[in-house]
C-alpha cells in the first residue's frame, strides 16, 4: 500500500512509513498526476505531452523510464501496456482525498491540520506548462477549501467566546491571504477580547506602515475601539521571574531534609554537578522558603570560598536568625569551609556550596561535608520538554536535538537553541547534527563557555578516552570494550563514569556529552583521527562477526575503502552462511557503499540483496538488484540478477508481474552458460508457473 502526501511536500511512503524516493521531480509529478486521477485511463502520448515536450523525440523514452522508476521503487501501483497507463486505486492512499472528505463532512479542524502548506510546492518550474496549469488549478482549489474551513472555525470560536482559537484562525487566514481585511480586523478584535489591547494596537501600527490603513476603514474603526478599551482598562503590575528550566523536586526535598537536621548543629552541604543543571535555581527557590519561615539567608560573594580569613570574618558577622548561608561559587577546597564552620558559632545554620562531582566525592570521603546532593543531567525528553515550555518559537526537532547535544544540561541546551533561533537553523536530517553543533559552538560565546565547563573537569587521559569514543563509528561503539581496554587506563574509564560522561541513554560506550565530545574530536588533526580509527579497526578485526563488521566501518572512516570493502564482504559471506542476516546486511551495505569497480559493486550487491531477502525485506532486495543490473556485463551476471528478482517477486506474493519475470527468465536461459545457473533458472520458471496456476 502506497501513501502519498501532497501538502507542504510531495512524499511517498510504504506501509511501514519508510520514505520512497524517485529519480527526479518529473517522475514524482507523474506519480502525483496518476494518483489524482484514479479512474482515468491515460494514453501514453497524453502523459508524454503533459511532462515532456512532445516535439522532443525522447519524450516517449522519458515516460517509459519514469514508469519503470515508479514500478521498480514502489511496486505495481500502476498498470501499464503498450499504449495506456492507469492507476490501481486499491493500492494507494491519497492525502488530498482525505482532505476533501473531511471538508465535505464538516470536519474543519482535520482540514486545517492536513493543510501543512501549499499543494505540491516542490514541483514548480519543471518546464512542463500543461502540468503546471493543472497544478495551479489544484493549488487554488485547496486554498479556497482551507480558507472556508478557517472561516468556519473562526466563526465557531467567536460564538463560543474562545478568543485564543479565534486569534489562531484569523492569523492563519491573514497568512493565507494578506489582503483579507476582515481577517485583519478579526485578529485585532480577538486580541482585545483576550485583554491584549497593546498587541492589537501594535498590529495596527504595523499595518499602517505597510500602507494598509488608508484603504481599510474597518481597521481604523477597530483600532479606535481597541484604544478606548486600553484607556479604560486598569493598570496591571506583573511580577518578573525567570521560568524554571526543569523540575528538580527530588533535589529540593533533599535540601529540606538536610535543613531540618541543622537545628542542633551546623550542616555542610554540597550540590554536586556541572554548571547549568539548575543548582542555583533550586537554591534560590529554597532560600525563598527559608525567608518565608522567618529565617535569614546570606549570600557570600564568589571570591570568598578559598580565603579562610575572609570567610571566617564574613561568617562571624551574621546574626543569630541566620539559617542558610550560600557560597555563590564552585568550592574547590572544602577543608577551608570545614575549618571555619567548626570554629565559628553556627549552630542551626546550613552552609551550602557548589562543586563538581569529583571534588564533592573527595570531600565526602574526607568527611568535610555532611550531605552531598547530586545533580544529574536531565533525560533528553525531559530537557526538550522544558525547552519547549520556556523558549518561545522553538520547534520540537530543535528542542530535542539541542537537548541531546547538551547531554541533558538545560543551560547549555538553551544556549544552543538561542544560537539556532538567531541564525534560523533547524535540524532536519542526521547530517544536520554535526553542522548544528558546530554552528552553535562557533557562533555563541555562551555555548563555548558552557562546553568549556564540561571539559575542564576531565584529566588528559580522560580526554583521550572520550575523544576515542566520540570518533568511533556507530557499529564500533557496540564492540568498544576491547578498544577501551587496549587504549586507555582503567583510571580514565572509571573517571569518565564517575563524572557522568558514560551514563548515556543510547549505550554504555556512547559519550553522554555529545557536543563536548565533538569539540574534542574537532581539535584533533586529521592524521591523529586516522590513527584512532586504524587502531580501533585492528583491535576489532580479530573479534567475532559483529566486531569484524565494525572493523570494516572503522577502516572506511580511516580512509581505506578497499580494506573496508574486503573485510565487509568476508563478514557478509560468513554471516549469510551462519544465518546471521542482520550482521550480513550491515556488512554488505558497507561494502556496497564503498565498492569501486563494477565487479565489486556486483559482488557486494548480490550479498546485500541476499541479506535483505533472508530478513524478509523483499522490496529492498529488489531495489538493490535493480541497481546491480546496471553494472552486470556478462550473460551469467544478468541471469543471476533476473533469477534473484524472480525469487523476490514470488516471495512478495505479487502475481501481476509474474509474466514479465517469466519472459526475463526465458531470456536469461538463452544467455546463461553456467550449468548450475541454468538448472536454477529452469526451477524458478517452474515455481513461477505453479504460482500463477494456483
Steps between C-alpha positions, in 0.01 A plus 500: 500500500638840393427817697544828311513831689462818294478799740822684585704233319424208270605189692436135412532237775440126533289311753774527764524877456840483326553780253521402130711716271479517121777602264366842403230757572326420173466137602339612827278741305385214275418286805304790655302557180410131468395477865288815464306333213430149633220411258663623180675295233775723360649473156878493499512790250290715735731435796808566285351834390411583859851483646733498200511697178308299241734635231788327677558152360611382842165582666364143466828357623500739799145391584601133485792568734269681742249213500779249558635712786155514665434127464848394614506737801140467618358183348203431275293807587456577130392274217689554174462367149633611163263795459330579835580561866259486791516501882408201715288694756485226763875526554520875571395732783492864387514785752289738292213250498499507883517882482189525281309232694563692823375823341185335368435347844537841669813391692676833458764433768624199300505711183720759672730236651549325165584825321864530608589719205434560129400213274817339351728806537811306398370423152507855365715622211565164335450638150169316451232761424200265484594335827554834675160625384345192658703562818381862517138389483546241774691745717231769469224251581682390817557863603129574467399194702742569785398869509134395532592255777696769687210745478261237636737421789546871570125567507435201726775613739355854512153367577623298798736775622825307437717797411829304495363276227357805322846662497661186359239461224514869405881493495500202262247678280725807485798283404284329239385830349667821616231706324216363716387816683240312704764256631728789607210666681393172667855438623518846660157459660588153638823634653299770676246248629791301647600818687809561284406847371864607462573214255190591299617861469856390417357281223302800371816714492680227302217500246513878492868489400411266213245750366200284584303739718411763241300252291349304793260711716390194699853467638501865613168450681632184673819682603301793647287255698815318623657831609188588698503156668868542592442846653215366712685191622662510851881485514642151548820441697673177402772341710806416292653159556719260310319181400642187660707294259394166644315331782750422777250392763714211626805722561279763667364236743854387584588860583200518732602178680856628551370837620294337774820328621673837555295605804752368750831516310636673190458305177734509201328410177634482145296503182705283264472537126621695203393858439168555331303214658274728704684491834474877546126497420431235763698687766327826410157341538602336826634831631156652435347222711744571785424873484126437510551303824675791675861386447771718350695399190852628431667485162881503504684654201665260255859600584477408868493119493878444491597779750477364853549827688247690293256209518531486881454877523187492286342212689562662842300809397173319448228534767341213685194477275711394202393150392650463151839613362563452129849524350435629148790322328638154435699398807827324424631473859239381747767468769497881542121508529506211747760673720305828513167330569648298787655806669212744445181503708261385226257277687181455298658626178534310173792599276441417133761501227543371144765260369564272208432128565866406549566771764174408676597132507840580651345733759247235603774236527701733728183579703531871426131522412188352657276469195564464128205558267590387147352693208496261205427618146140477387383242251476623143119491508477690832748763385322543166163536674647766729640691200168494317326631811745789556641605160260669262514406135693174530381192313503144634797388280700803617419431867581128477826544309629784720415292810687202353807704408516655846492163674192602698652828624208749490713816494721371217193376310342844534818668374514265197134562429541878519789484251290290260200732527726798436632344179178330390641146527289189551634141493317307229732205431766296678770691312369822656606389846872572469442815295249625760740439787784668315281799414398552864857452629658739252231772512420512873743600775256363759503157335882498498506597867250230600686233301824615663338441840426141398855442373695661783423219745670238278860392539720448193453117489126548542497748211684250278255222585199727444646606163549137394142408595365805316690415182388136491243423235157385615561127432834511682344650814313178565838319519700774672605299807820350348582839344469673836698225676782528245529877474438648844563444866234372737524826698396702193200273444388518863556876498269548201236283664526685832466836323191391309660491156395142425150500650341519158143422400615340174767255619769433763784613269336812358627831634213668684627853422475489118594861427792503744624169356467640148709803600776264616483319166502825299821604672683187378716512188387282209798263535418449869139418411622247246722337762208466740280332236779267384583395856134424566469307172804282572368423847156400372630309197588202716158478668177330404274578207352811657843630597640440151202681345575792731867480397393547138317821593812622683719428195256705293516788749882482489493562124575142388194406291663200330588341833152580631344337192710184534426450870129582458456247218671225700279572801184510287576165336573329832196656668272379219637148538427513874154649451585828674324724251511828706880488517514396134276791403711750693826376350364464145350852508843636599667304221240617248560860603877477455509280190726663243487288182204339328604151610523613864158662479357184348647279772391722790158558341427128484607464864280790608196375308542152650524648851187707444325194357583296811363779719172504308563841345416396146433849365839619619663195345332579167613864520863390550476252213372769264810704583724197448347431159650823370858369548447135404701455179481124436215267419548300819496811718182631341344157532579492871337841539183383323495182709526697824231746387264215419564342842424829674186550293368156594576570866296824493200312361458742210348314203459803276863493386538121483467499121767768463741305723431178303601679180812635666593151624452353153731769362750426779500128411607587146800702625612297803790257457540366855323160532412553866356840418295351214352242735411771751336709226289209377395418855398862564297504178313194625436674832362806318274284287368320809440833673293633211287186466417490873 
